[in-house]
Amino acid sequence: MPFGLASWSDDPKAPALAVELAPPGDGGFLDLTTQIASTLPAPETVAPGAMVIVLGETASSGGLVARLLQSLRRDESIPRAARASALLARGYTRIGAARDEASAHDLVWGFA
């Protein structure tokens, strides 16, 4: 979990939301950006000024072994540029990115 959190809420009206992405398809950069943008909530559906964080690692699928293998392949994250472009395409502003040292997650965020 980013920021050392044990969990987070799925409430779309929370002051901050985290989005965990599905593994990307085989398309290029534009296809990836479109895929990510389609998973993001529209800015008008979240709390005004809410921060939306897009995680760099994809959602874990499968059992324990699959999750362990995924955790060892941190270099296969979703590119920051694609995540930031998707936020911009959906209408988010003040887009930024950083690595959370507490969890080693690569994060991209924007504000509604």
ZISUL-V187064 format. One record per pair of residues at least 24 apart in sequence whose ideal C-beta (glycine too) atoms are under 10 Angstrom apart, sorted by the first residue. I is the first residue (numbers start at 1). GAP is how many residues later the second one is. Records with the same first field share a line. If there is no record, write none. Layout:
# ZISUL-V187064
I = GAP + GAP
This chain:
# ZISUL-V187064
1 = 54 + 99 + 101 + 102 + 104
2 = 51 + 53 + 54 + 55 + 97 + 98 + 100 + 101 + 102 + 103 + 104 + 105
3 = 50 + 97 + 98 + 99 + 100 + 102 + 104
4 = 96 + 97 + 98 + 99
5 = 97 + 98
8 = 45
11 = 35 + 36
12 = 29 + 33 + 34 + 35 + 38
13 = 32 + 33 + 34 + 35 + 37
14 = 32 + 33 + 36 + 37
15 = 31 + 32 + 33 + 34 + 35 + 36
16 = 30 + 31 + 33 + 34 + 35 + 36 + 37 + 93 + 95
17 = 24 + 29 + 30 + 33 + 34 + 35 + 36 + 37 + 92 + 95
18 = 33 + 34 + 35 + 36 + 37 + 87 + 89 + 91
19 = 33 + 34 + 35 + 36 + 40 + 64 + 67 + 68 + 89 + 90
20 = 33 + 34 + 35 + 36 + 37 + 38 + 39 + 40
21 = 33 + 34 + 35 + 36 + 37 + 38 + 56 + 57 + 61 + 62 + 65
22 = 36 + 37 + 39 + 56
23 = 34 + 35 + 36 + 37 + 38 + 47 + 53 + 55
24 = 34 + 52 + 54 + 55 + 58
28 = 54
29 = 50 + 52 + 53 + 56
30 = 52 + 55
31 = 51
32 = 46 + 47 + 49 + 50 + 51 + 53 + 54
33 = 46 + 48 + 49 + 50 + 51 + 52 + 53 + 54 + 55 + 56
34 = 48 + 51 + 52 + 55
35 = 43 + 47 + 51
36 = 42 + 43 + 46 + 47 + 48 + 49 + 50 + 51 + 53 + 54 + 72
37 = 45 + 46 + 48 + 49 + 50 + 51 + 52 + 53 + 54
38 = 48 + 51 + 52
39 = 47 + 51
40 = 43 + 46 + 47 + 49 + 50 + 51 + 52 + 70
41 = 49 + 51 + 71
42 = 48 + 49 + 50 + 70
43 = 44 + 47 + 48 + 49 + 50 + 67 + 68 + 69
44 = 47 + 68
45 = 67
46 = 46 + 65 + 66
47 = 65
48 = 63 + 64
49 = 44 + 45 + 62 + 63
50 = 42 + 60 + 61 + 62
51 = 41 + 43 + 45 + 58 + 59 + 60 + 61
52 = 35 + 38 + 40 + 43 + 56 + 57 + 58 + 59 + 60
53 = 30 + 34 + 43 + 47 + 52 + 54 + 55 + 56 + 57
54 = 24 + 26 + 28 + 29 + 30 + 32 + 33 + 38 + 41 + 43 + 52 + 53 + 54 + 55 + 56
55 = 28 + 45 + 48 + 50 + 51 + 52 + 53
56 = 24 + 26 + 27 + 41 + 43 + 44 + 48 + 49 + 50 + 51 + 52
57 = 46 + 47 + 48 + 49
71 = 33
74 = 30 + 31 + 32
77 = 28 + 29
78 = 28 + 30
79 = 27 + 29
80 = 26 + 27 + 28
81 = 27
82 = 26
83 = 24 + 25 + 26 + 27
84 = 24 + 25 + 26
86 = 24
87 = 24
